[in-house]
Amino acid sequence: AVALTALAVSAIVIGGGAVSLARSLEGRVLPGVGVAGTDLSGLTLAQAARQVTAVADAVLDTPLVLEAAGSTTTLTPRDLGARANTDAVVRLLQADRDGVGPWGWVRLRWFGAQAPSAPELHVTSVDPSAVETAVAGLADQLGRDPVDAAWTYDEDAITFTPHVDGLRLDVTATAAAVEQALTALLADGGPWDRGGGAAPVVQAAVVVTPAATSLTQLGQVLFLDQSDHTLALYEDGRPLGEWVVATGAPGFSTPTGEYTVAEKRENPTWGNPAPDGWGRDLPAQIGPGPDNPLGVRAINWGGTDHIRFHGTNQEWTLGTDASHGCVRMANADIIELFDLVRPGTPIISVS
């Protein structure tokens, strides 16, 4: 009788302890249960749901950096269609708790039994179409046609624009690289260990189309600014020299527009261009020497009859409108220009 009584008492104690444990964990996660390395023991199901969601979000929102031609775009697995089974995990936590049964509570309370195995949290693979759409959007942003280097001008200045190589993003190859990186990120057993750490940087597959002409291929150009009485020579977009000049006097304006360097002459003979006009009192020709109006060098403008850059024996007129249409330069300056400039070089003349 005593033994039976003791046994009954023990059963009551054991059963009461199990019931007490079950009541204390009403609506809560069983002891020892964790998901993806996160202990959920004793949490309410709502608290557990928030923890599980936070663990999943750390991976779903991990930045994936896509680099392309100096630009970067940040994507995440979530952006690309990946999802976590958080709702299913919480339902399984509830089902595991509800399915313990009386003997299970006894085993948990008194015999050190383990809770049912934790449900597995996993992330679905990304959507290939979402990846391709994201990469195609980046391709639209980065894609450009090649642009050749060029010079342009207005009444104030000449401007040199460097070349721009064309770019095209290989969407298929880049999408494959992104999918490969995301597959590694979301591999079983891998993402949760990362703790939301940065995902690898993915280099986009970029196809470069070189421009046909760079600044170093532009060659020479002369820019005559008549309002400032300056002449500048550029080569490949870089200034080679600038000189003060005299341009046409009223009634004998220096032409404006685009011309080219034609014949170059050393110690030229001056031929009277207007024997019946302003040159009627001058000889038909003046040979080389200090009295020669052309100075020591002459550089003809292609496309005109008598316009040229030339030296002068009247250097005091430089910086003014004083010539009969030609561009006067100091003799030392015209020698420098003569030695630098090449036939065929464009001449830009602005008023």
Disulfide bonds with the S-S distance in Angstrom:
none
